[in-house]
Amino acid sequence: MHRTRLIAVATLLASVACSPPNGDAGADAAAGAPATDTSEIAAEVNGVAITTDELDTWIKEDFFRSEASNPNSLYQLRDTALRRLVAERSLDAAASQAGVSPERLIADKVASLGAVTDAETLEFFEANKSRVGSGEFEGLEEQIREFLTTQREAQARSEIEKEANVVVHLEPPRITVAADGPTRGPADAPITIVEFSDFQCPYCRRVIPTLQQIEERYPEQIRIVFRNFPLANHSRAKPAAEAALCAHEQDQFWAYHDKLFENSRALSGDDFKRYAGDLDLDVAAFEACLDESRFTAQVETDLRDARDAGVTGTPAFFVNGVMLSGAKPASDFFRTIDAELERLKEGA
């Protein structure tokens, strides 16, 4: 696997999750290493050169060893590399069978899909006006055309891969995590998603619409269980977790959950009580729950179970035991859920 691919994966993982202070220094060093020309000499010892190619090999091996200590991180690295390698091998095989170069095959496939039309570029502009700011269509037309052409190429590669006989045997590690916490979705759903979250984590708030998409797509197949992983550097996350569980005692967890994420900068004790009043909870009973620290032990249990399962940041999800770390896009969840549904169907 190329070093640049490893760094890209590490950067992606780091950018979609809240992390506690003092993270993995080894992984950070590898991810921050600058790209170099492999023809360069990095140093000389007694006249003997150390090349950047040799240095990059060391970085790659050290980084791989650091990730290998975490089965889920290692799986993610291998899965990303495998998907790219499968795509390359599928393209090479199809090109060989057609008696042309891979580049020629892609070009022919793109041509068969048809050139990007003026109507398509205008339609894309109209549909994405809010994302392109104040730009006028005439100034963006060529960029849009290039983007849509690139999408044609991605579609061509996807179709070529679908035509190949691909059998994937790589399996993600499964980690047993108790589904103990507030839930929503059918109790008998075939797939349980256990979420570990932090009410002060912006990425946890960002993933809420993604979870809503998942529930809309799989209304009968998904059950979501919420558990707490308040990070040490988020001083109000643990009190917020306890407040949410006090609301759960009055069957208002999810409404209170939404209140906390909508107001993640206002998490004082008075704020907690105000949100309870906003939701028409029995405020006196709610205050008694907080004063008695009734759910401190449960939050500590969540923390311990999360750490035992390998959670180091938030949000973290376990889809029938398969870990997804960070605020992943909906497509990552869909792929994992679909694979799990297929596995369950085959095992029936």
RONU-656582 format. One record per residue: residue number from 1; residue in one letter; x, y, z of N, C-alpha, C in turn. Coordinates in pm, whole numbers. Atoms other than C-alpha are relative to their C-alpha. Example, Ala and Ser with C-alpha at 12.3 -4.5 7.8 and 13.67 -1.06 7.14 Angstrom:
<recs>
{1 A {89 -119 0} {1230 -450 780} {90 120 0}}
{2 S {-82 -119 -6} {1367 -106 714} {-77 109 73}}
</recs>
This chain:
<recs>
{1 M {86 -119 0} {0 0 0} {89 124 0}}
{2 H {-81 -120 8} {137 342 -93} {-16 83 125}}
{3 R {1 -81 -121} {229 570 193} {-105 109 -8}}
{4 T {98 -107 11} {9 849 56} {-141 -49 28}}
{5 R {132 56 -28} {-293 619 75} {-21 -16 151}}
{6 L {9 19 -144} {-218 538 437} {-26 135 68}}
{7 I {16 -131 -61} {-188 906 524} {-139 55 -28}}
{8 A {134 -49 33} {-513 987 343} {-103 -62 92}}
{9 V {94 67 -90} {-696 727 551} {11 56 141}}
{10 A {-19 -52 -136} {-543 853 875} {-57 140 13}}
{11 T {52 -136 -5} {-632 1213 792} {-151 -1 2}}
{12 L {145 8 3} {-990 1116 710} {-56 -41 135}}
{13 L {49 48 -129} {-1034 924 1034} {12 109 106}}
{14 A {-23 -102 -102} {-890 1212 1236} {-93 119 -16}}
{15 S {74 -122 27} {-1110 1473 1074} {-150 -11 24}}
{16 V {144 16 -15} {-1453 1330 1150} {-39 -46 140}}
{17 A {32 44 -134} {-1437 1257 1521} {62 92 103}}
{18 C {-59 -70 -114} {-1384 1431 1855} {91 -97 72}}
{19 S {-97 86 -65} {-1079 1297 2033} {42 59 133}}
{20 P {-51 -51 -127} {-949 1319 2387} {140 57 -17}}
{21 P {-137 -50 11} {-621 1504 2455} {99 -113 6}}
{22 N {-109 100 -4} {-288 1319 2421} {-35 -124 -78}}
{23 G {32 114 86} {-380 1098 2127} {121 -81 -33}}
{24 D {-106 91 42} {-164 839 1951} {108 80 -69}}
{25 A {-107 -84 56} {162 1025 1895} {63 -64 -122}}
{26 G {-62 68 113} {297 761 1659} {-78 20 -127}}
{27 A {84 -17 117} {2 783 1423} {3 145 -46}}
{28 D {-2 -141 37} {8 1165 1435} {128 33 -74}}
{29 A {-126 -28 65} {375 1170 1341} {0 -51 -142}}
{30 A {3 57 134} {316 941 1047} {-90 81 -91}}
{31 A {95 -72 82} {13 1134 927} {53 137 -38}}
{32 G {-49 -133 28} {203 1461 944} {128 3 -81}}
{33 A {-125 5 73} {513 1342 757} {-19 57 -140}}
{34 P {17 -62 131} {567 1549 442} {30 -97 -112}}
{35 A {-29 81 118} {557 1388 99} {134 43 -57}}
{36 T {-132 -31 53} {901 1366 -62} {21 -69 -132}}
{37 D {-42 63 125} {1058 1285 -395} {92 -116 34}}
{38 T {-78 118 -37} {1195 930 -371} {141 1 -59}}
{39 S {-134 -6 56} {1499 1031 -575} {93 84 87}}
{40 E {-80 -89 -83} {1620 1269 -302} {79 -76 105}}
{41 I {-78 52 -112} {1884 1202 -41} {-40 79 124}}
{42 A {45 -66 -123} {1753 1275 308} {115 32 94}}
{43 A {-115 -20 -89} {2085 1239 495} {114 -91 -45}}
{44 E {-115 86 26} {2430 1085 482} {67 -31 132}}
{45 V {-73 44 -119} {2608 883 751} {131 -61 -46}}
{46 N {-132 45 46} {2980 841 692} {4 -17 -151}}
{47 G {-2 2 145} {2920 915 329} {-101 -93 -64}}
{48 V {101 92 53} {2643 655 295} {-136 70 7}}
{49 A {125 -76 9} {2313 805 179} {-117 -75 63}}
{50 I {133 48 -39} {1976 759 344} {-98 69 -94}}
{51 T {90 -60 99} {1725 811 64} {-139 21 58}}
{52 T {137 -22 -44} {1373 942 103} {-85 -124 -25}}
{53 D {72 125 23} {1254 611 -44} {17 -93 120}}
{54 E {-26 82 -119} {1418 428 247} {-74 57 121}}
{55 L {68 -65 -112} {1276 682 492} {-151 -24 -7}}
{56 D {143 24 16} {925 644 350} {-38 -142 37}}
{57 T {25 140 -37} {948 266 393} {-8 -13 151}}
{58 W {5 3 -146} {1025 317 761} {-128 61 52}}
{59 I {123 -66 -44} {735 559 801} {-120 -92 -21}}
{60 K {112 88 33} {496 320 628} {-7 -118 96}}
{61 E {0 116 -88} {603 22 839} {-35 37 143}}
{62 D {33 -44 -135} {588 216 1165} {-148 33 13}}
{63 F {142 -36 -3} {245 352 1079} {-87 -125 -3}}
{64 F {78 123 10} {116 10 981} {1 -75 132}}
{65 R {-8 71 -129} {241 -142 1308} {-87 70 104}}
{66 S {82 -73 -98} {70 134 1508} {-148 -27 -22}}
{67 E {140 28 29} {-259 67 1332} {-34 -146 24}}
{68 A {26 143 -16} {-223 -311 1353} {-36 -36 142}}
{69 S {35 28 -139} {-259 -290 1731} {-149 16 25}}
{70 N {144 -19 -9} {-622 -187 1674} {-65 -75 -115}}
{71 P {56 81 109} {-811 -456 1477} {-92 77 -92}}
{72 N {92 -74 85} {-1073 -210 1354} {75 96 -92}}
{73 S {-79 -91 84} {-817 45 1231} {70 -78 -111}}
{74 L {-66 82 99} {-627 -231 1055} {-98 -44 -108}}
{75 Y {101 40 98} {-946 -353 890} {-34 116 -93}}
{76 Q {34 -115 84} {-1031 -2 768} {109 28 -102}}
{77 L {-111 -19 94} {-686 35 613} {-5 -105 -110}}
{78 R {2 108 99} {-710 -303 444} {-122 11 -92}}
{79 D {122 -9 81} {-1069 -246 329} {13 110 -105}}
{80 T {-20 -110 96} {-982 89 168} {95 -41 -111}}
{81 A {-97 44 100} {-679 -60 -4} {-59 -108 -90}}
{82 L {57 111 77} {-872 -370 -112} {-97 52 -105}}
{83 R {96 -53 97} {-1150 -169 -277} {71 65 -118}}
{84 R {-77 -61 110} {-893 26 -479} {68 -106 -85}}
{85 L {-70 105 74} {-700 -286 -571} {-97 -83 -83}}
{86 V {102 74 77} {-1017 -471 -676} {-40 79 -123}}
{87 A {36 -84 115} {-1109 -176 -899} {108 -3 -107}}
{88 E {-111 4 96} {-763 -176 -1060} {8 -135 -71}}
{89 R {-10 134 60} {-759 -553 -1114} {-117 -25 -95}}
{90 S {118 18 86} {-1113 -549 -1258} {19 74 -132}}
{91 L {-24 -80 121} {-1017 -275 -1502} {106 -66 -87}}
{92 D {-106 65 76} {-694 -453 -1604} {-51 -124 -71}}
{93 A {51 123 60} {-878 -780 -1664} {-94 30 -116}}
{94 A {95 -36 106} {-1154 -616 -1869} {74 56 -121}}
{95 A {-78 -57 110} {-900 -422 -2076} {75 -109 -76}}
{96 S {-72 110 64} {-695 -736 -2142} {-93 -84 -86}}
{97 Q {97 79 76} {-1005 -925 -2253} {-44 74 -127}}
{98 A {42 -79 116} {-1100 -639 -2488} {116 28 -94}}
{99 G {-116 -22 85} {-745 -620 -2623} {38 146 -14}}
{100 V {-35 -142 3} {-703 -252 -2537} {65 37 132}}
{101 S {-59 -48 -125} {-527 -47 -2273} {-112 38 97}}
{102 P {102 -45 -95} {-713 36 -1949} {-49 141 -29}}
{103 E {39 -138 29} {-708 402 -2049} {-98 5 -119}}
{104 R {87 3 117} {-867 320 -2386} {-138 -54 35}}
{105 L {127 59 -40} {-1133 105 -2225} {-86 102 75}}
{106 I {73 -103 -75} {-1229 383 -1982} {-53 107 -95}}
{107 A {41 -104 94} {-1238 637 -2265} {-118 -47 -84}}
{108 D {110 54 81} {-1463 411 -2475} {-128 -9 82}}
{109 K {117 14 -87} {-1691 346 -2180} {-62 137 28}}
{110 V {50 -135 -25} {-1719 718 -2103} {-71 53 -125}}
{111 A {61 -44 126} {-1793 788 -2471} {-138 -63 -18}}
{112 S {129 68 15} {-2073 531 -2462} {-107 60 91}}
{113 L {95 -65 -91} {-2232 721 -2174} {-47 134 -54}}
{114 G {39 -126 63} {-2249 1030 -2393} {70 119 62}}
{115 A {-65 -122 -50} {-2090 1371 -2361} {-94 76 92}}
{116 V {78 -85 -89} {-2203 1608 -2090} {-66 110 -82}}
{117 T {74 -98 80} {-2472 1830 -2239} {-12 134 71}}
{118 D {22 -132 -58} {-2539 2199 -2188} {-115 -4 101}}
{119 A {116 10 -89} {-2872 2106 -2030} {41 -60 135}}
{120 E {-44 64 -124} {-2697 1884 -1773} {80 97 87}}
{121 T {-80 -95 -78} {-2451 2155 -1672} {-90 106 64}}
{122 L {91 -100 -54} {-2732 2408 -1629} {-85 -60 112}}
{123 E {80 66 -102} {-2942 2158 -1433} {80 -16 129}}
{124 F {-85 15 -118} {-2649 2091 -1199} {16 135 70}}
{125 F {-16 -134 -58} {-2595 2465 -1148} {-125 42 77}}
{126 E {125 -40 -63} {-2961 2526 -1068} {-24 -78 129}}
{127 A {23 85 -117} {-2970 2234 -823} {97 29 114}}
{128 N {-105 -21 -101} {-2656 2352 -640} {34 147 19}}
{129 K {-25 -144 -13} {-2691 2730 -637} {44 38 141}}
{130 S {-32 -38 -138} {-2676 2744 -259} {143 -36 38}}
{131 R {-137 45 -32} {-2336 2570 -264} {106 74 -80}}
{132 V {-100 -69 83} {-2169 2778 -535} {5 149 28}}
{133 G {-6 -139 -40} {-2236 3114 -370} {-60 92 -104}}
{134 S {55 -103 89} {-2285 3421 -585} {50 -13 -143}}
{135 G {-54 18 134} {-2111 3281 -893} {-109 -10 -106}}
{136 E {93 7 112} {-2282 3315 -1229} {27 -127 -80}}
{137 F {-12 125 75} {-2347 3014 -1450} {111 7 -106}}
{138 E {-99 -12 107} {-2128 3146 -1733} {143 -16 53}}
{139 G {-135 11 -56} {-1825 3168 -1505} {31 -137 57}}
{140 L {-21 132 -60} {-1876 2818 -1365} {-29 -114 -95}}
{141 E {46 105 92} {-1998 2630 -1670} {108 -103 -31}}
{142 E {-107 95 35} {-1661 2479 -1766} {40 -87 118}}
{143 Q {-33 79 -119} {-1584 2372 -1409} {-107 -107 26}}
{144 I {109 96 -18} {-1925 2207 -1383} {11 -112 -103}}
{145 R {-13 101 106} {-1870 2031 -1717} {113 -98 32}}
{146 E {-112 86 -37} {-1532 1900 -1598} {-39 -94 114}}
{147 F {43 83 -113} {-1687 1778 -1274} {-92 -112 -46}}
{148 L {94 101 48} {-1970 1597 -1452} {70 -103 -89}}
{149 T {-79 93 81} {-1719 1444 -1695} {76 -97 90}}
{150 T {-68 86 -97} {-1521 1314 -1398} {-97 -102 59}}
{151 Q {102 93 -49} {-1843 1162 -1266} {-29 -110 -103}}
{152 R {19 100 106} {-1889 989 -1603} {109 -107 9}}
{153 E {-111 95 -10} {-1546 832 -1560} {-18 -91 121}}
{154 A {23 82 -120} {-1630 716 -1207} {-111 -102 -27}}
{155 Q {108 92 35} {-1953 564 -1340} {50 -112 -90}}
{156 A {-56 100 90} {-1760 387 -1616} {81 -104 77}}
{157 R {-81 92 -81} {-1515 239 -1367} {-89 -90 86}}
{158 S {92 79 -82} {-1803 128 -1145} {-67 -109 -81}}
{159 E {66 100 85} {-1978 -48 -1431} {95 -112 -40}}
{160 I {-100 101 34} {-1658 -226 -1532} {22 -95 117}}
{161 E {-21 84 -119} {-1608 -348 -1175} {-119 -91 24}}
{162 K {119 82 -20} {-1968 -471 -1155} {-4 -119 -94}}
{163 E {-1 108 98} {-1909 -684 -1464} {101 -108 34}}
{164 A {-102 98 -40} {-1615 -861 -1298} {-57 -97 102}}
{165 N {40 100 -99} {-1650 -1174 -1090} {81 23 127}}
{166 V {-72 -38 -122} {-1549 -1028 -755} {-63 -68 120}}
{167 V {45 63 -125} {-1576 -1228 -432} {91 53 111}}
{168 V {-78 -59 -109} {-1465 -1043 -119} {-11 -88 124}}
{169 H {-3 86 -119} {-1359 -1257 177} {44 77 125}}
{170 L {-45 -79 -115} {-1220 -980 399} {-118 34 89}}
{171 E {110 -23 -93} {-1442 -959 708} {42 99 108}}
{172 P {-34 -93 -109} {-1455 -675 960} {-2 -72 134}}
{173 P {6 58 -135} {-1381 -760 1322} {-132 37 66}}
{174 R {125 -26 -73} {-1689 -787 1542} {32 8 149}}
{175 I {-26 -27 -142} {-1685 -650 1894} {-133 -3 74}}
{176 T {123 10 -78} {-1947 -742 2150} {-15 122 89}}
{177 V {30 -120 -78} {-2099 -425 2295} {-144 -12 49}}
{178 A {135 10 -55} {-2398 -434 2528} {-88 113 -51}}
{179 A {97 -99 49} {-2704 -255 2388} {-82 51 117}}
{180 D {64 -49 -122} {-2782 -92 2723} {-10 151 -5}}
{181 G {19 -144 4} {-2930 253 2691} {-131 35 -68}}
{182 P {121 -43 70} {-3213 458 2543} {1 -51 -144}}
{183 T {7 58 134} {-3334 302 2218} {-114 62 -80}}
{184 R {113 -29 88} {-3550 379 1919} {10 -94 -119}}
{185 G {6 99 106} {-3663 151 1640} {-58 -128 52}}
{186 P {63 126 -41} {-3822 -195 1643} {89 -83 93}}
{187 A {-78 81 -95} {-3714 -412 1936} {54 -126 -65}}
{188 D {-44 123 65} {-3685 -711 1702} {75 27 -130}}
{189 A {-74 -33 122} {-3485 -529 1433} {122 -91 -13}}
{190 P {-115 89 18} {-3216 -754 1280} {134 69 22}}
{191 I {-126 -73 -16} {-2954 -480 1311} {-13 102 111}}
{192 T {-7 -96 -110} {-2866 -289 1625} {123 87 -19}}
{193 I {-111 -95 5} {-2652 23 1603} {17 60 139}}
{194 V {-31 -59 -130} {-2492 112 1935} {89 122 -25}}
{195 E {-73 -126 19} {-2377 475 1933} {60 46 132}}
{196 F {-65 -65 -114} {-2123 619 2177} {21 146 -38}}
{197 S {4 -140 40} {-2159 996 2183} {35 91 117}}
{198 D {-40 -103 -96} {-2064 1317 2362} {-79 126 -35}}
{199 F {90 -112 28} {-2307 1610 2395} {73 131 -32}}
{200 Q {-76 -119 38} {-2026 1865 2347} {81 -21 -128}}
{201 C {-78 31 119} {-1880 1698 2039} {-73 49 -125}}
{202 P {69 -50 120} {-1964 1890 1717} {-23 -108 -106}}
{203 Y {17 107 99} {-1915 1576 1506} {-117 -90 37}}
{204 C {116 77 -43} {-2175 1396 1717} {-129 70 -43}}
{205 R {116 -76 46} {-2420 1673 1637} {-14 -10 -152}}
{206 R {0 2 146} {-2320 1663 1270} {-56 -131 -56}}
{207 V {42 130 52} {-2403 1292 1236} {-148 -26 20}}
{208 I {142 22 -26} {-2764 1330 1356} {-82 -11 -129}}
{209 P {75 16 125} {-2904 1394 1004} {31 -132 -73}}
{210 T {-36 128 62} {-2713 1087 883} {-78 -114 63}}
{211 L {77 103 -68} {-2881 872 1147} {-147 6 -40}}
{212 Q {138 -13 46} {-3216 1011 1037} {-17 -61 -138}}
{213 Q {5 63 132} {-3139 907 679} {-1 -152 11}}
{214 I {-5 145 -20} {-3055 557 803} {-135 -53 44}}
{215 E {130 44 -50} {-3383 529 992} {-107 6 -109}}
{216 E {96 -11 109} {-3579 647 688} {20 -110 -103}}
{217 R {-31 101 101} {-3403 397 461} {-29 -141 51}}
{218 Y {18 134 -57} {-3431 99 699} {-97 7 118}}
{219 P {92 -23 -112} {-3746 164 908} {-28 -122 85}}
{220 E {30 123 -74} {-3795 -201 1009} {125 -80 36}}
{221 Q {-122 81 -17} {-3435 -323 1006} {98 55 102}}
{222 I {-99 -67 -84} {-3262 -80 1241} {-55 37 137}}
{223 R {26 -49 -136} {-3263 -23 1615} {124 76 45}}
{224 I {-112 -83 -46} {-3045 257 1756} {1 7 151}}
{225 V {-18 -5 -146} {-2909 245 2111} {104 108 30}}
{226 F {-90 -111 -35} {-2749 555 2264} {74 -31 129}}
{227 R {-82 11 -121} {-2460 526 2508} {96 117 5}}
{228 N {-78 -121 -22} {-2235 794 2653} {150 -26 1}}
{229 F {-145 0 -7} {-1867 861 2599} {48 145 14}}
{230 P {-41 -139 -21} {-1808 1208 2749} {152 11 9}}
{231 L {-145 -13 4} {-1453 1313 2670} {49 87 116}}
{232 A {-55 -71 -116} {-1227 1442 2947} {18 148 -26}}
{233 N {-20 -141 32} {-1165 1770 2764} {-130 74 -26}}
{234 H {132 -64 10} {-1541 1840 2742} {-62 0 139}}
{235 S {32 -2 -144} {-1615 1951 3098} {-148 -16 30}}
{236 R {143 8 -26} {-1994 1963 3060} {-65 -121 -65}}
{237 A {57 116 69} {-2038 1643 2860} {-54 -104 98}}
{238 K {47 100 -96} {-2065 1415 3161} {-125 46 74}}
{239 P {126 -45 -59} {-2323 1630 3347} {-116 -2 -99}}
{240 A {106 3 102} {-2516 1656 3019} {-49 -143 -21}}
{241 A {38 140 17} {-2512 1278 2984} {-92 -43 114}}
{242 E {83 36 -115} {-2653 1240 3335} {-137 68 -9}}
{243 A {128 -72 14} {-2920 1504 3266} {-89 -69 -103}}
{244 A {78 68 103} {-3027 1322 2950} {-60 -129 53}}
{245 L {53 124 -58} {-3065 998 3146} {-108 29 103}}
{246 C {109 -40 -90} {-3273 1181 3406} {-127 29 -81}}
{247 A {115 -21 88} {-3499 1289 3118} {-53 -134 -50}}
{248 H {40 134 44} {-3502 927 3001} {-88 -67 106}}
{249 E {80 55 -109} {-3644 836 3341} {-146 41 -14}}
{250 Q {136 -47 25} {-3950 1036 3232} {-40 -21 -147}}
{251 D {31 37 139} {-3953 883 2880} {14 116 -98}}
{252 Q {-21 -114 89} {-3823 1201 2719} {147 10 -42}}
{253 F {-143 -6 31} {-3466 1101 2635} {27 67 -134}}
{254 W {-39 -45 134} {-3467 1167 2261} {-31 149 -20}}
{255 A {30 -143 9} {-3638 1506 2289} {105 81 75}}
{256 Y {-102 -70 -79} {-3390 1605 2560} {136 -9 -70}}
{257 H {-120 21 82} {-3105 1461 2350} {10 110 -107}}
{258 D {0 -102 105} {-3205 1697 2068} {23 139 58}}
{259 K {-17 -129 -66} {-3227 1992 2308} {147 26 33}}
{260 L {-141 -15 -38} {-2873 1931 2433} {88 27 -120}}
{261 F {-83 -22 117} {-2724 1908 2086} {-31 134 -67}}
{262 E {36 -131 57} {-2915 2217 1969} {62 113 82}}
{263 N {-50 -104 -91} {-2772 2407 2268} {130 -45 67}}
{264 S {-121 61 -57} {-2430 2247 2312} {94 100 65}}
{265 R {-83 -102 -66} {-2276 2579 2424} {-66 50 130}}
{266 A {72 -42 -121} {-2531 2618 2705} {-37 -125 79}}
{267 L {19 126 -71} {-2493 2319 2935} {26 16 150}}
{268 S {-13 -18 -145} {-2502 2461 3288} {-114 -74 69}}
{269 G {107 64 -76} {-2712 2313 3564} {-134 70 -20}}
{270 D {124 -74 22} {-2968 2590 3520} {-56 -27 -139}}
{271 D {44 32 135} {-2978 2518 3147} {-72 -135 -3}}
{272 F {61 134 -3} {-3053 2151 3216} {-144 9 53}}
{273 K {134 -12 -60} {-3348 2247 3436} {-95 75 -93}}
{274 R {84 -76 94} {-3473 2499 3180} {-48 -88 -114}}
{275 Y {40 90 110} {-3472 2237 2904} {-105 -100 48}}
{276 A {101 91 -56} {-3665 2002 3135} {-137 69 3}}
{277 G {126 -74 -1} {-3929 2274 3177} {-55 20 -140}}
{278 D {43 -18 139} {-3938 2339 2802} {-72 -124 -53}}
{279 L {57 125 48} {-4025 1973 2751} {-111 -51 90}}
{280 D {110 34 -90} {-4291 1971 3024} {30 -122 87}}
{281 L {-34 106 -94} {-4101 1727 3244} {-43 41 141}}
{282 D {19 -29 -142} {-4168 1701 3615} {134 55 49}}
{283 V {-129 -64 -27} {-3893 1951 3696} {52 -35 139}}
{284 A {-44 35 -136} {-3885 1871 4068} {62 -139 1}}
{285 A {-54 136 7} {-3834 1502 3997} {131 -2 -78}}
{286 F {-122 -10 81} {-3574 1590 3734} {114 55 85}}
{287 E {-103 -59 -86} {-3383 1810 3980} {47 -99 106}}
{288 A {-37 100 -102} {-3392 1535 4243} {91 -105 -61}}
{289 C {-84 98 70} {-3247 1294 3989} {143 52 -16}}
{290 L {-133 -60 16} {-2959 1532 3915} {72 12 134}}
{291 D {-61 -22 -132} {-2897 1615 4282} {51 -130 61}}
{292 E {-40 130 -55} {-2875 1246 4370} {107 -69 -84}}
{293 S {-97 63 92} {-2632 1178 4082} {-42 -142 -34}}
{294 R {61 132 15} {-2864 891 4004} {62 -82 -113}}
{295 F {-49 74 116} {-2700 803 3672} {151 13 -21}}
{296 T {-146 -10 10} {-2333 873 3743} {62 -136 -28}}
{297 A {-56 134 17} {-2261 501 3768} {-26 -53 -141}}
{298 Q {30 49 135} {-2435 429 3437} {90 66 -105}}
{299 V {-90 -69 93} {-2229 693 3256} {141 -59 11}}
{300 E {-133 61 -18} {-1912 544 3406} {6 -139 -64}}
{301 T {6 132 66} {-2022 199 3285} {10 15 -151}}
{302 D {-9 -26 144} {-2074 340 2935} {144 30 -40}}
{303 L {-138 -35 29} {-1725 489 2943} {91 -122 1}}
{304 R {-85 120 -12} {-1566 165 3059} {-25 -96 -116}}
{305 D {32 93 109} {-1749 -46 2802} {52 52 -134}}
{306 A {-50 -59 124} {-1655 197 2525} {150 -20 -13}}
{307 R {-146 17 5} {-1287 188 2615} {36 -147 -24}}
{308 D {-27 143 19} {-1296 -193 2638} {-23 -42 -145}}
{309 A {31 32 139} {-1443 -197 2286} {93 69 -98}}
{310 G {-97 -66 87} {-1161 20 2150} {-39 140 -44}}
{311 V {42 -135 35} {-1343 354 2134} {102 100 56}}
{312 T {-95 -104 -43} {-1101 649 2147} {-52 140 -27}}
{313 G {56 -130 32} {-1318 932 2015} {-147 -13 -34}}
{314 T {143 3 28} {-1673 1030 1933} {-30 74 -130}}
{315 P {87 113 -34} {-1898 952 1769} {63 -132 -44}}
{316 A {-43 134 40} {-1836 578 1747} {-124 -88 -5}}
{317 F {119 83 22} {-2086 320 1621} {40 -146 -15}}
{318 F {-18 143 18} {-2115 -57 1637} {-125 -54 -67}}
{319 V {111 52 79} {-2337 -202 1364} {3 -152 10}}
{320 N {-8 144 -32} {-2409 -553 1494} {144 -39 33}}
{321 G {-137 28 -42} {-2059 -532 1640} {108 50 -92}}
{322 V {-98 -53 95} {-1889 -384 1333} {17 148 28}}
{323 M {-25 -137 -44} {-1724 -58 1434} {14 96 -118}}
{324 L {-20 -113 90} {-1758 266 1238} {37 118 89}}
{325 S {-50 -105 -87} {-1554 545 1394} {-8 135 -68}}
{326 G {9 -134 54} {-1633 911 1338} {-133 27 -68}}
{327 A {124 -42 66} {-1908 1105 1164} {5 -39 -147}}
{328 K {-9 52 136} {-1908 886 855} {-119 47 -84}}
{329 P {115 -32 86} {-2124 972 554} {-101 -113 0}}
{330 A {106 101 2} {-2453 789 513} {39 -120 -86}}
{331 S {-36 110 90} {-2305 583 228} {83 -106 70}}
{332 D {-79 98 -75} {-2058 419 469} {-90 -88 86}}
{333 F {95 78 -80} {-2342 316 698} {-82 -92 -90}}
{334 F {82 81 92} {-2552 195 403} {78 -125 -43}}
{335 R {-81 113 46} {-2266 -23 280} {15 -105 110}}
{336 T {-16 92 -112} {-2209 -174 624} {-131 -71 32}}
{337 I {132 57 -32} {-2582 -228 689} {-41 -100 -108}}
{338 D {37 90 109} {-2643 -382 345} {80 -130 6}}
{339 A {-83 120 -11} {-2350 -620 392} {-47 -87 116}}
{340 E {47 76 -116} {-2485 -720 733} {-134 -67 -29}}
{341 L {128 60 37} {-2836 -777 599} {21 -119 -94}}
{342 E {-30 110 92} {-2690 -993 321} {58 -118 76}}
{343 R {-59 108 -80} {-2485 -1191 573} {-107 -74 79}}
{344 L {108 63 -77} {-2793 -1251 787} {-92 -83 -89}}
{345 K {85 72 94} {-2992 -1358 482} {66 -133 -41}}
{346 E {-74 121 39} {-2723 -1607 379} {4 -102 114}}
{347 G {-7 90 -115} {-2710 -1746 733} {-134 -54 45}}
{348 A {135 42 -41} {-3087 -1791 757} {-28 -146 -38}}
</recs>
